[in-house]
Amino acid sequence: MPGQIRGALCEDAPFFASELVPMYGHSVRQGAGPLFELFRTYLGDQ
């Protein structure tokens, strides 16, 4: 409804979040890989 949203924050995802072999933290395979596998399993071949 009008007047309910007071603000919105839009930001770009960092480039290092999609690295296959980062210096520290999880790689994209560990973070998003399982999610993509679920998409493939339950949504099928798109």
ROSE-693695 format. One record per residue (C-alpha): residue in one letter; chain; x, z, y. Coordinates in pm, whole numbers, plus 50000, padded with zeros to 5 digits. Each point is the difference from the previous one (the first is absolute). Last residue first. Layout:
// residues N
<node aa="a" ch="A" xx="X" zz="Z" yy="Y"/>
...
This chain:
// residues 46
<node aa="q" ch="A" xx="51492" zz="48155" yy="47462"/>
<node aa="d" ch="A" xx="50097" zz="50085" yy="49645"/>
<node aa="g" ch="A" xx="49816" zz="50316" yy="49911"/>
<node aa="l" ch="A" xx="49862" zz="50266" yy="50231"/>
<node aa="y" ch="A" xx="50041" zz="50295" yy="49763"/>
<node aa="t" ch="A" xx="50334" zz="49932" yy="49835"/>
<node aa="r" ch="A" xx="50164" zz="49804" yy="50280"/>
<node aa="f" ch="A" xx="49893" zz="50252" yy="50263"/>
<node aa="l" ch="A" xx="50121" zz="50283" yy="49777"/>
<node aa="e" ch="A" xx="50338" zz="49829" yy="49963"/>
<node aa="f" ch="A" xx="50018" zz="49955" yy="50378"/>
<node aa="l" ch="A" xx="49945" zz="50374" yy="50041"/>
<node aa="p" ch="A" xx="50272" zz="50079" yy="49744"/>
<node aa="g" ch="A" xx="50244" zz="49777" yy="50191"/>
<node aa="a" ch="A" xx="49918" zz="50140" yy="50344"/>
<node aa="g" ch="A" xx="50219" zz="50308" yy="50005"/>
<node aa="q" ch="A" xx="50243" zz="49963" yy="49713"/>
<node aa="r" ch="A" xx="50051" zz="49624" yy="50036"/>
<node aa="v" ch="A" xx="50011" zz="50031" yy="50380"/>
<node aa="s" ch="A" xx="50303" zz="50223" yy="49959"/>
<node aa="h" ch="A" xx="49981" zz="50374" yy="50039"/>
<node aa="g" ch="A" xx="50222" zz="50200" yy="50231"/>
<node aa="y" ch="A" xx="50364" zz="49941" yy="50096"/>
<node aa="m" ch="A" xx="50238" zz="49706" yy="50033"/>
<node aa="p" ch="A" xx="49717" zz="49761" yy="49913"/>
<node aa="v" ch="A" xx="50011" zz="49763" yy="49700"/>
<node aa="l" ch="A" xx="49686" zz="49782" yy="49997"/>
<node aa="e" ch="A" xx="49935" zz="50034" yy="50372"/>
<node aa="s" ch="A" xx="49637" zz="49993" yy="50115"/>
<node aa="a" ch="A" xx="49990" zz="50332" yy="50185"/>
<node aa="f" ch="A" xx="50322" zz="49905" yy="50182"/>
<node aa="f" ch="A" xx="49807" zz="49761" yy="50224"/>
<node aa="p" ch="A" xx="49796" zz="50279" yy="50155"/>
<node aa="a" ch="A" xx="49622" zz="49948" yy="50007"/>
<node aa="d" ch="A" xx="49878" zz="49901" yy="50341"/>
<node aa="e" ch="A" xx="49782" zz="50239" yy="50196"/>
<node aa="c" ch="A" xx="49643" zz="50026" yy="50121"/>
<node aa="l" ch="A" xx="49861" zz="50331" yy="50121"/>
<node aa="a" ch="A" xx="49635" zz="50008" yy="50098"/>
<node aa="g" ch="A" xx="49821" zz="50214" yy="50255"/>
<node aa="r" ch="A" xx="49685" zz="50190" yy="50087"/>
<node aa="i" ch="A" xx="49769" zz="49834" yy="49751"/>
<node aa="q" ch="A" xx="49654" zz="50157" yy="50013"/>
<node aa="g" ch="A" xx="49893" zz="49856" yy="50338"/>
<node aa="p" ch="A" xx="49791" zz="49717" yy="49862"/>
<node aa="m" ch="A" xx="49878" zz="50057" yy="49647"/>
